[in-house]
Amino acid sequence: MDSASGAVVSDPTEAEGPSSVGGEPAESGSTAAAAAAPSRYESQKRRDWNTFLQYLKNHKPPLTLARCSGAHVIEFLKYLDQFGKTKVHVTGCPCFGQPNPPAPCACPLKQAWGSLDALIGRLRAAYEENGGRAESNPFGARAVRIYLREVREGQAKARGIPYEKKKRKRPTAAAAAAAEKVSVGGSSSGGGEGSGGGGGGGDVVASVAPPSSKTV
């Protein structure tokens, strides 16, 4: 193994951020911790970005970010399938289309569509944050969107679990009246929104080390 392929990424499951230091005032300590520790999303985005750059470096032949296209992004997503944990039944499998298979099978494990979709969102943002132009962002390429749609539809059929976008329910007349009463009388609770934000796919590259060349 050469030096380039021997790079190691720290375990993403480890908690990041400074530990509390005794003797500091509670207010100043919490403020410093909030300023120093990135959010979980930012930490995951940085790990995803570093893993993708390492993938380009170990690519045969090596690729530069400037030459990266949507086709290379799709190649990267297919590469990640080897680390997937979602059973995707093939057409000839007796469990094909069954959400609760009666018996185990030898079908491959792949990355779930939701995880790939969330990963592309993070990498798309990281590309532009690192100086890339939005109009040339390979993670926003049409080919990548088509590939993700095909993965979603294929996994929905194979697993018997359709992916449906959640539609926001329109408030009924009774709910609107109750909301109006609350707004008039005042509410004692605060910060109700945002507690469940950041939904979507799980972490894809969380347990994936950068690709490395194998010695024979």
C-alpha positions in Angstrom: 0.0 0.0 0.0 1.4 3.3 -1.0 1.4 6.4 1.1 -1.5 8.0 -0.8 -3.8 5.0 -0.2 -2.8 4.7 3.4 -4.7 7.7 4.5 -7.0 7.1 7.4 -10.2 9.0 8.2 -11.0 9.4 11.9 -14.0 7.4 13.1 -17.0 9.6 12.2 -19.1 8.0 15.0 -16.9 9.5 17.6 -18.3 12.6 19.2 -16.7 15.8 18.2 -16.4 19.1 20.1 -14.5 20.3 23.1 -15.1 18.8 26.5 -16.1 20.9 29.4 -13.3 22.5 31.4 -13.7 22.9 35.1 -13.3 26.3 36.6 -14.8 28.3 33.6 -18.0 30.1 34.1 -21.0 28.2 32.7 -22.0 30.9 30.3 -18.6 31.6 28.8 -17.9 27.8 28.5 -21.1 27.1 26.7 -20.6 30.0 24.4 -17.1 28.9 23.5 -18.2 25.3 22.9 -21.0 26.5 20.6 -18.6 28.6 18.6 -15.9 25.9 18.4 -18.0 22.8 17.8 -19.6 22.4 14.3 -23.0 21.0 14.0 -23.6 17.4 13.2 -24.6 18.3 9.7 -21.4 20.3 9.1 -19.2 17.6 10.6 -20.8 14.9 8.3 -20.6 17.2 5.3 -16.8 17.7 5.9 -16.3 13.9 6.3 -18.3 13.3 3.1 -16.2 15.9 1.2 -12.9 14.5 2.4 -13.9 11.0 1.5 -14.9 12.1 -2.0 -11.6 13.9 -2.5 -9.8 10.8 -1.4 -11.8 8.7 -3.9 -10.8 11.0 -6.7 -7.2 10.8 -5.6 -7.2 7.0 -5.6 -9.2 6.8 -8.9 -7.5 5.0 -11.8 -6.3 7.2 -13.4 -6.4 9.9 -10.7 -9.0 12.6 -11.2 -8.9 16.3 -10.3 -12.0 18.0 -9.0 -12.0 20.3 -12.0 -12.4 17.3 -14.3 -15.1 15.6 -12.2 -18.4 15.2 -14.0 -21.8 13.8 -13.2 -20.7 10.4 -14.5 -17.9 10.3 -11.9 -20.3 11.2 -9.2 -22.5 8.2 -10.2 -19.5 6.0 -10.3 -18.8 7.1 -6.7 -22.3 6.3 -5.6 -22.0 2.8 -7.1 -18.7 2.4 -5.3 -20.5 3.1 -2.0 -22.9 0.3 -2.6 -20.4 -2.2 -1.3 -20.7 -0.6 2.2 -24.5 -0.6 2.1 -26.8 -2.3 4.6 -30.1 -2.3 2.7 -31.2 -5.6 1.1 -32.3 -5.0 -2.5 -34.0 -8.0 -4.0 -33.2 -8.9 -7.6 -36.0 -9.7 -10.1 -35.8 -13.5 -9.8 -35.8 -13.5 -6.0 -38.9 -15.0 -4.4 -38.8 -12.1 -1.9 -38.9 -9.5 -4.7 -41.6 -6.9 -3.9 -42.2 -8.2 -0.4 -41.7 -5.7 2.4 -41.5 -8.5 4.9 -39.6 -11.4 3.3 -40.5 -14.8 4.7 -37.0 -16.1 4.5 -33.4 -14.8 4.1 -31.9 -14.6 0.6 -28.6 -14.0 -1.1 -29.5 -10.7 -2.7 -26.9 -7.9 -2.4 -26.8 -5.2 0.2 -26.8 -1.6 -1.2 -27.0 1.9 0.0 -30.6 3.0 0.6 -31.9 5.7 -1.8 -32.6 8.1 1.1 -29.0 7.9 2.2 -27.6 8.6 -1.3 -30.0 11.5 -1.8 -29.0 13.1 1.5 -25.3 12.5 0.6 -25.6 14.2 -2.7 -27.2 17.2 -1.0 -24.3 17.6 1.4 -21.7 17.1 -1.3 -23.5 19.6 -3.6 -23.3 22.2 -0.8 -19.7 21.4 0.0 -18.6 21.7 -3.6 -19.8 25.3 -3.8 -18.5 26.1 -0.3 -15.0 25.1 -1.5 -14.9 27.4 -4.4 -16.9 25.5 -7.1 -19.3 27.3 -9.3 -23.0 26.4 -9.1 -23.4 26.1 -12.8 -20.7 23.5 -13.1 -21.5 21.5 -9.9 -21.3 17.8 -10.8 -23.5 16.8 -7.9 -26.3 18.8 -9.4 -25.9 17.3 -12.9 -29.0 16.0 -14.6 -27.5 12.6 -14.9 -27.1 12.3 -11.1 -30.8 13.3 -10.6 -31.9 10.7 -13.1 -29.7 8.0 -11.4 -31.2 8.8 -8.0 -34.7 8.6 -9.4 -33.9 5.2 -10.9 -32.5 4.0 -7.7 -35.5 5.2 -5.8 -38.0 3.5 -8.2 -35.9 0.3 -8.4 -35.7 -0.1 -4.6 -39.3 0.7 -4.2 -40.3 -2.2 -6.5 -37.6 -4.6 -5.1 -38.5 -4.0 -1.5 -42.2 -3.5 -1.9 -41.9 -0.1 0.0 -42.9 2.8 -2.2 -41.3 6.1 -1.5 -43.8 8.9 -1.3 -43.3 12.5 -0.5 -45.0 13.6 2.6 -47.7 16.2 1.8 -48.3 18.9 4.3 -51.9 18.7 5.5 -53.9 21.8 5.2 -55.3 22.9 8.6 -59.0 22.3 9.1 -61.4 25.0 10.1 -61.4 23.7 13.7 -57.6 23.6 13.8 -57.5 27.2 12.4 -59.9 28.4 15.0 -57.9 26.8 17.8 -54.7 28.3 16.5 -56.4 31.7 16.4 -57.4 31.4 20.0 -53.9 30.5 21.0 -52.5 33.5 19.1 -54.9 35.8 20.8 -54.5 34.4 24.3 -50.8 34.1 24.0 -48.7 30.9 24.3 -46.4 30.0 27.1 -44.3 27.5 25.1 -41.6 28.7 22.8 -39.3 27.4 20.1 -41.7 24.7 18.9 -40.3 24.7 15.4 -37.1 23.1 14.3 -36.9 20.3 16.9 -37.3 17.7 14.3 -35.5 19.3 11.4 -32.8 17.8 9.2 -34.8 14.6 8.2 -33.9 12.6 5.2 -31.4 9.9 4.6 -28.9 8.6 7.0 -25.2 9.0 7.0 -23.7 7.1 4.1 -20.0 7.7 4.5 -20.1 7.4 8.3 -18.5 4.0 8.3 -16.7 4.2 4.9 -13.0 4.8 4.9 -11.4 6.3 1.8 -10.9 3.8 -1.1 -7.5 2.3 -1.1 -5.6 0.2 -3.5 -5.1 -3.4 -2.5 -1.7 -5.0 -2.6 -1.5 -8.4 -4.3 
